[in-house]
Amino acid sequence: MTVEKKPSAYRSNAPAVDQAAQLLICLGKQNDAGTSLTTLCKEIGIHKSKGFSILNALMQYDLVTKDDMTKTYSLGPALLPLAQKAMERIDLAAVSRVHLQKLAAETNATVLLGIICHDQFFIAAKYDGNDQLSVTIRLNQSLHITHGAHGKAIFAHLNENEQSRIFDAGQLLFHGETRDLDEKELHKELAFCREYGYAVDNGRRTPGTSAVSAPVFDHHNAVAAAVVVVGTYGQERFEAFGTKAAHTAGLISSLCGARR
């Protein structure tokens, strides 16, 4: 395993700070059993005496803890409030608000942001671009992960194991009810989404309602959410709205630390 570093034109004049950051990142990628000094120093390429000194300094601030029995190191409790502050800073619904509102205004449609959790798609944000018309989906409502346009946008970017697990579960709502599934058509739609960045539902899931959706990726570059533009618009707007949704999803992904 190697510690990933973001490319930068800036060259640090404080190598000890760089090494301390790399040690913390390395600890964050290890298992719960803790990691030995030898392993840590080998991973980031520093001498054991240097690593020992840095770890001791981090321990003084409870950023790192040491198990004296096993001689292994783990992340410390002082990181918890820091992590909480970071989570508040990058709350997905909060950081995406301006972009979602702009998308709703540009499309004159309803824009949703849904977050994936346990094969459900939870509506975390909703913005109506048309005061005269709003879809009946509510904030905090949950839909199945395979439901319509967002289902295709998400499924297209899952790994093969996750795709197989969801297929084996048997609830496949891409085209309506499970019995309506057209696997050949679905494969084409997934390929389209991977190429163009968005998926489409032309009313097969909810007659009279159209939707386009684009995936949002987290800092692990894994799909974690999706942007949906839903309304009564016609197929002639799919490309324009889909492209806008993909652009918005890309901006939100960048805010979440994705690198694609």
C-alpha positions in Angstrom: 0.0 0.0 0.0 1.2 3.5 -0.7 0.0 6.8 0.6 -1.5 8.9 -2.1 -0.5 12.6 -2.3 -2.3 15.2 -4.2 -0.1 16.8 -6.9 1.0 20.3 -6.1 3.3 22.9 -7.4 4.1 23.9 -3.8 7.2 22.4 -2.3 7.2 22.1 1.5 9.9 23.6 3.6 8.7 21.5 6.5 9.3 17.8 5.7 8.4 16.7 9.2 4.9 18.1 8.8 4.6 16.3 5.5 5.7 13.1 7.1 3.4 13.5 10.1 0.5 14.0 7.6 1.5 10.9 5.7 1.7 8.9 8.9 -1.9 9.9 9.9 -3.2 9.1 6.4 -1.4 5.7 6.5 -2.9 4.9 10.0 -6.3 5.8 8.6 -6.0 3.1 5.9 -4.9 0.4 8.3 -7.2 -2.1 10.1 -8.5 -1.7 13.6 -5.7 -3.8 15.2 -3.1 -1.0 14.9 0.1 -0.8 12.9 3.7 -1.3 13.9 6.4 1.3 13.7 8.3 -0.7 11.1 5.2 -1.0 8.8 4.4 2.6 9.0 7.9 3.8 8.3 8.3 1.4 5.4 5.0 2.6 3.9 6.0 6.2 3.8 9.7 5.7 3.3 11.3 7.2 6.4 13.8 5.9 9.0 12.3 4.3 12.1 14.0 6.8 14.4 12.3 9.7 12.5 8.9 7.9 12.5 9.2 7.2 16.2 9.9 10.9 17.0 7.0 12.1 14.9 4.6 9.6 16.4 5.6 10.6 19.9 4.9 14.2 19.0 1.5 13.3 17.7 0.8 11.2 20.8 1.3 14.3 23.0 -1.8 15.8 21.3 -3.8 12.5 21.3 -3.7 12.5 17.5 -2.2 9.0 17.8 -2.3 6.4 20.5 0.0 3.5 21.2 -0.8 0.0 22.5 2.1 -0.8 24.9 1.2 -4.5 24.8 1.4 -4.9 21.0 3.6 -1.9 20.2 1.2 -0.8 17.6 -0.2 2.6 16.7 -3.7 3.8 15.9 -5.5 7.1 15.3 -6.2 9.0 18.5 -9.4 10.5 20.0 -8.3 14.1 19.3 -9.2 13.5 15.7 -12.9 12.9 16.4 -13.9 16.6 16.9 -11.7 17.5 13.9 -13.4 14.9 11.8 -16.8 16.2 13.0 -15.9 19.7 12.0 -14.8 18.5 8.6 -18.0 16.5 8.1 -20.0 19.7 8.9 -17.9 21.6 6.4 -18.6 19.2 3.6 -22.2 18.3 4.4 -23.4 17.1 1.0 -26.8 18.9 0.9 -25.2 22.1 2.2 -22.3 22.3 -0.1 -24.4 21.5 -3.2 -27.2 23.9 -2.5 -26.1 26.7 -4.8 -25.4 24.3 -7.7 -28.7 22.6 -7.3 -30.6 25.8 -7.1 -28.9 27.0 -10.3 -29.8 23.8 -12.1 -33.4 24.0 -11.0 -33.6 27.6 -12.3 -31.9 26.7 -15.6 -34.2 23.7 -16.3 -37.4 25.1 -14.8 -37.8 21.6 -13.3 -37.6 20.0 -9.9 -34.0 19.0 -8.9 -33.3 16.4 -6.3 -30.2 15.3 -4.5 -30.3 11.7 -3.2 -27.8 10.0 -1.0 -27.2 6.2 -1.2 -27.6 4.2 2.0 -28.3 0.4 2.3 -29.7 0.1 -1.2 -32.0 3.1 -0.7 -31.9 6.5 -2.2 -32.7 9.1 0.4 -33.8 12.6 -0.8 -31.5 15.0 1.0 -32.3 18.1 -1.0 -35.1 19.3 -3.3 -35.4 22.5 -5.3 -38.3 23.5 -7.5 -37.5 25.6 -10.6 -41.2 26.1 -11.4 -43.4 27.5 -8.6 -46.5 26.3 -10.4 -45.5 22.7 -10.6 -43.7 20.4 -8.2 -43.2 16.6 -8.1 -44.7 14.9 -5.1 -41.4 13.5 -3.8 -40.6 14.7 -0.3 -37.4 15.6 1.5 -36.1 12.5 3.4 -38.3 10.2 1.4 -36.5 7.0 0.3 -36.6 5.3 -3.1 -35.0 2.1 -4.0 -31.5 2.3 -5.4 -32.6 0.9 -8.8 -35.6 3.2 -9.2 -35.7 4.8 -12.7 -33.1 7.3 -13.9 -31.1 7.6 -10.7 -31.0 3.8 -10.5 -29.3 3.6 -13.8 -26.9 6.4 -13.0 -25.9 4.7 -9.8 -25.8 1.1 -11.1 -23.7 2.1 -14.1 -20.8 3.0 -11.7 -21.0 0.2 -9.1 -18.4 -2.5 -9.2 -19.3 -6.0 -10.6 -19.8 -7.5 -7.1 -22.2 -4.8 -6.1 -24.1 -5.1 -9.3 -24.4 -8.8 -8.9 -25.5 -8.5 -5.3 -28.3 -6.1 -6.3 -29.4 -8.2 -9.2 -29.5 -11.3 -7.0 -31.7 -9.4 -4.5 -34.4 -9.4 -7.2 -35.8 -5.9 -6.8 -35.0 -4.2 -10.1 -37.0 -1.1 -10.7 -35.1 0.4 -13.6 -38.0 0.2 -16.0 -41.0 0.1 -13.6 -41.7 -3.1 -11.7 -39.2 -6.0 -11.7 -41.3 -7.9 -14.2 -40.8 -4.9 -16.7 -37.0 -5.2 -16.7 -35.5 -5.3 -20.2 -31.9 -6.5 -19.5 -30.7 -5.9 -23.1 -32.1 -2.3 -23.0 -30.6 -1.8 -19.5 -27.1 -2.7 -20.7 -27.4 -0.1 -23.5 -28.6 2.5 -21.0 -25.7 1.8 -18.6 -23.2 2.1 -21.4 -24.7 5.4 -22.4 -24.5 6.7 -18.9 -20.8 5.7 -18.5 -20.1 7.5 -21.8 -22.2 10.7 -21.4 -22.4 11.0 -17.7 -26.2 10.8 -17.2 -29.1 8.4 -17.4 -32.6 8.9 -18.6 -36.1 7.7 -17.7 -38.7 8.7 -20.3 -41.8 7.9 -18.2 -41.4 4.2 -18.0 -41.1 4.3 -14.2 -43.7 7.1 -13.6 -45.9 7.7 -16.7 -46.1 11.4 -17.6 -42.9 12.3 -15.7 -39.4 12.5 -17.3 -36.2 12.3 -15.4 -32.4 12.6 -16.1 -29.9 11.7 -13.4 -26.1 12.0 -13.0 -23.9 10.3 -10.3 -22.0 12.0 -7.5 -18.7 10.5 -6.4 -17.1 10.8 -3.0 -13.4 11.2 -2.0 -12.8 7.5 -2.7 -14.2 8.0 -6.3 -17.1 5.7 -5.4 -20.6 6.7 -6.3 -22.3 8.0 -3.2 -25.3 10.1 -4.4 -27.0 11.3 -7.5 -28.5 14.5 -9.0 -32.0 14.1 -10.6 -33.9 16.6 -12.8 -37.5 15.5 -12.9 -40.6 17.1 -14.5 -43.0 16.9 -17.4 -40.6 18.0 -20.1 -40.3 16.2 -23.4 -37.6 13.9 -24.8 -36.2 16.8 -26.8 -34.7 18.2 -23.6 -33.1 15.1 -22.4 -29.7 15.9 -23.8 -29.6 19.5 -22.6 -30.9 18.6 -19.1 -28.7 15.5 -18.9 -25.6 17.5 -19.8 -26.4 20.1 -17.2 -27.1 17.4 -14.5 -23.8 15.8 -15.3 -22.0 19.1 -15.0 -23.7 19.9 -11.7 -22.9 16.4 -10.3 -19.3 16.8 -11.4 -19.0 20.1 -9.4 -20.5 18.5 -6.3 -18.2 15.5 -6.7 -15.2 17.8 -6.7 -16.4 19.4 -3.5 -16.6 15.9 -2.0 -12.9 15.3 -2.9 -13.5 13.1 -6.0 -10.7 12.9 -8.6 -12.0 11.6 -11.9 
